[in-house]
Amino acid sequence: MEIAQTLPSQTVASALLEIESLTGTTLDASQRRLATAVIELLHRSPQGSHAPADVPTGYFVYGPPGRGKTWLMSQLFERASYPAETKRHVHFHDFFRNLQQQLGPGTSMRKAIEATLTELLAGTELFFFDELHVHDPGSAALLNNLLAEIAERGIPTLITSNYEPEGLLPDVMFHHVIEPSITILREQFVVEELDGGTDYRSLAAPRSGGFASGHWLTLGPGQATQDALLSVGEIAPGSDEVVTVLEGHRALQASAVRGSQIWFDFANLLGTRSVTHDYLELAEQFDAWRLTDVPRLSRMDPASRQRLVTLIDVLVERDRPLIVCAEVSREELVDIADPPPDLFRTQSRLQLLQ
């Protein structure tokens, strides 16, 4: 699909130079090609429902983890010349939390979806949906409605995913549910793979803040957790620091809460019936996380493995520093033949930890 009204080459070049100079990053060839095309789309005119029929709704960018999809689209999104109040950046997990918050006594799924879409899209002129992945029919139904509404309104939209459109909701029993979304993506979006062949997370330098300032600590033979933590200047919680966080049926036992820092034993956070909403709420309350006694995957039950994937998603998206104290190295963590969906993304993200 051709993009109408191409920007002058010097304008695009200056935008790319600004990104590189301000972030200290050199775009690789595949990132540069994609950025050039997206910049032209975001500067198209006219916009919205008045856009020509041959102008795509947006870009669906997919590829392996660590290739810079989220980083690059975030840079372009932030610099796009739209009023700040009209831009909406939504992460996958927040999207579905919004839906859950709309559900209540006497509220049908249809009304909850309508309310969610109204909240997300009212006044929105530029939309960025990050880390799209769908593994259940309920999520697929909500996505169908979202994409249809975006296409109908002509809202310029950027989407990132580890999956190409046909790879969403891969379960053969339910894949038909996601087909309306696939059709919209293929017919009204530009679908591009971003894969320069390098997982940049494996090359990232340690940071002084955020998720990448954390550590993965592997216990040596006979080594106590306390000794491993002391190597990075941390002191393990005492039994008198145990505290309950959240309330009611969602109550979780934290090993300690020290100001804006929260500690959990793996079993008490991921080995229990915690859910995505819990991690999102706690990540808003606590700026630094510590997770101890993390076993290898073969010693986790399937639900705990999936919770680990979700927790890392949330902490990376919120950019919360994390220290993990585990029985094995990151490379030895996965020792089963059938890891949970999206674990490959978790493995890439854990490479950020020192």
N, C-alpha and C positions, 0 to 999 in steps of 0.2 A: 504494500500500500504506500503510495507516494505521500509525502508531507508537503502541503502547500506552503508557498512563500518562504523559501529558504533564506536564512540569515546570511549577511555578508561574512565571508570567511574570516576577516579580521576580528569580527565581533565574537565568533565562536572561539577563535584562537586566544583572545584575551580572557574569555571565561575559563578556558582550560588552564591557562597560565596562572590565573588567580587561585584556582583550586590547588594547583601544585605548589605555588609559592607560600600560600597561607597554611597548608597542611604539611609541608615538607615531604611530599610524596611525588614520585614520578609515575604517571599513569603508564601502564603497559599498552601495547598496540590494541588489544581487544577492548580495554577500558576506554581508550581514547576514541575509538570508532563509535562505541555505544554512547559515550557522553556527548559527542558531536551531534548525533541523531536526536538524543533526548533534549538537548539545549534548543535545537531548532523546533521541536514539538512544543516545548514550554513557552516559546516566544511567538507561537503562531497567532494569527489574527484573521478574522474575529474568533471569539471563543464561545464555549457553551453551545446552546441549541442552535446558534446561528452559524456554527462552523460548517464549512463545505462537507459534502458527503464523503469526499475522498480523504479527509483528514482523520487519522485514527483517534480513538478515544484515549489511548495511552500506550504504555509499554509494559509488557509482562517479561521480566528478566529472570531467567532461571539458570541454574548451574550448580556445580559442586560447592561445598562450603569453603569459606576462606578465600574466595576469589574477589571479594570487594563489592559484592552486589549491594548490600545494605549501605556500606560506607559511601559508595559512589552515588547511589540514588539519594541518600541523605544530603550530600553536598549539593547536588543539583536542585533538590527540593528547597533547601534553605535559601539558595541564591536566586530562585525563580522570582520574577518581578510580579508577584501577586501580593495584595495586602496581607499582612501576617494573620489577621483575624479570619481570613478566608481559606487558610491552609489547614489541612487536617492530616496528621500523621498518626496512623493507628497500627499497633502491633497485633498480630494474630490473637494472642491470649487476651488482650484487652477487649478486642472485638467481641469475643464470645462471653466475656464477663459482663459486658454491657447488656447482652441479650438475657443472661441469667438474672440480672438486676431488674429487668422489665417483667419477668415472670412472677406471678403471685397468685393468690386466691382469686378465682374468677377471671383470670387473664389467659386467653387462649394463646397458643403458639403464634398464630397469624397476627394477633394484635401486638404481641411482644416483638415480633419481627418488624412490623410497621413502626412501632415506637423506637426501636433501635435504629432503623434506617433514618427516621426523621431526626433523631438526635445527632447522628453522624454526619448527615449530608445537608442539613439546614444551613444556608449561608456558605457552603463549601464551594470554592472555585478551583481548588487543586487538592487532590487526594493522594495519599501515599499509604499503601497497605503493605506492611513489611512481614516477611517470613511466612508466607501463605503455605499451609499444609493442611490437608483434609483427610481424615481417616475414619469418619463416621457419617452416616446419611443425614443426621441432624445438622451438622456443620455444613454439609453440601447444600442443603435446602436454604440455609441462611445466605450462603455465598451466592447461590443462584439469584436470590432476590436482590442482593447488594449490587452485583454486576449488571443486572437488568436495569436497575434504577440509575446507576452511574451512566450506562450507555444511553438511556432515555434522556437524561438531563445533559448529556454531553460534557461531563466533568472531566477535565484532563486528569489522568490517573497513572500512577507508577505502582507496580506490584513486583515484589521480589519473592522468589521461591527456590527451593532446592529441586523442585519437580517441574518437568515440562507439563503443559496442560493435561495431556492424556495420562500422566502419571499420578494425578490427583485422585484420591479415593480408589486405590488400586484393587481393593477387594472385589472379585468378580461378581459376587452376589449383589453388591450395591453400587457398582460403578455407573450404572445407568442413571443414578440420581444426580450425578455431577455433570452429566452430558450437556445440559443447558449452559452451564458455565464454560465448558470447553468450547462450545459453539461461539459464544460471545467473545471469548479470548482470541480464538482463531480468526473470526470474521471482523472484529472491531478493534482489536489491539495489534500492535506489532509485537510478535513473540521473538525474543532474542536470547540465545544462550551466551553466558559470560563465563569463559573458561580459558584463561591464558596458560593453564597447565601448572600453576603454582598455588599452593595453599599458603597465603601470606601470613596466616596466623602462626605457622611453624617458624617463620622468619622474624616475627615481631620482636622488637626490643622491649625489655621490661619498662613498665610505666610507673610513675610516682603516685598514680591514683586510679580509681576505677577497677573493673574486674581484672584487667591485666596486671595490676599491681599485687595480686594475690599469689599464693604458693600452693603447690601440690607436694605434700610431705609424705614420703614412703617410709614406713617403719622398717628398720633393719631387724635382723634376727635377734629376738629377745629384747628389742628396744621398747621402752615404755612411751606412751603417747606424750607424756610430760616432757621427756627428753627431746623428742622430735619437735615439739612446739617451742622449746627453749632456743632451738637453733635459729628461729626467726623472731625471737624476742617476745614470745607469747607464753602465758602461764595458763595451764589447764584449769578449768573451773573446779571448785570444791563441791562436795555434796550439799553444803549449805547454800549454794547459789542456785539450785534448781528452782525454776519458777514456771508457772502456767501462763501461756500467752493465748490470745484469742479467747472466745467464750462459748459456753454451751456445748453442743455436740462437736464444735470445731476446735475445742480446747486442745492445745498441744503442750508437751512438756519440753521446755528449753533447758539446756544445761546451765545457762547463765544469760543474764541481760546486763551488760555493762555500758550504761549510757546509750549510745546509738549503735552499739555492737551486740549481736545476738549469736549465741552458741547452741548448736544442736548435735546430739548423737544421731547417727544415721537411722538407727532403729526407731527413734522417737519422732523423727520428721518424715522420713521416706518409707519406713517400715510399718507405718500406721496409715489410717485412711485419710490422709491429708489430700487436698485437691488444689488445683491451679489457683483458685480464688484465695486460698490461704497464703500461698507464696507471694501473690501480687500485693495483698494487704500488708504482709510483713515486710516486703521489700520497700513499701512506702514509709514504714515506720522506722526501719533500721538500715543504717548506711553501710555497715560492715558485717560480714557473715563468716562463721566458723563451723565447719562440718567435720566431725570426728568419727572414728571407727567405721570407715567406709570399706566394705568388703569387695571382693571381686564379683563380677556379674553372676557367676555360677552359684554364689551363695545368697543371691537376692531372689525373691519371688518375682514373677513377671510384672506385677503391679508396681513393685518398688523400682524396678528397672525403668518403667515408663515415667514414674514420678521423678527420677533422677534427670531424665531428659528434659522434663518440663521445668524443673527447678533451675537448671543451668540456662535454659532459654530465658527465664524471667530475670535471673541475676545478670546475664549479659546484656539484655535489653535495658535494664535499669542501671547498668554499669556499676554494680555493687562489688566491692572487693571481697574475695572469697579465699579462705585458707582451708584446704582439704587435708586431713590426716587419714591416710589409707594404708591398708595392709599390703597393697601392691602398687607398682608404678602405673602411670597412665597407659603405657604400652601393654601392660599385663592385665589391665582392668577387664577387657573384653576377652573372655575365655569360653564363650559358648558359640554354637553354630547358628543360632537363630536370635540375634539381638533384636530389641524392639525397634519399631519404625523411628526414623530420625536420629538413631544413636550415632550415625556417622557425623551428624552436625555437632553433637555433643563432643565427640572425640576431637574434632577440629577446634572447637572452642576451648577445650581444656588445654590445648597447646599454648594458650595465652598465659597460663599460670606458670610462674617461675619454678 
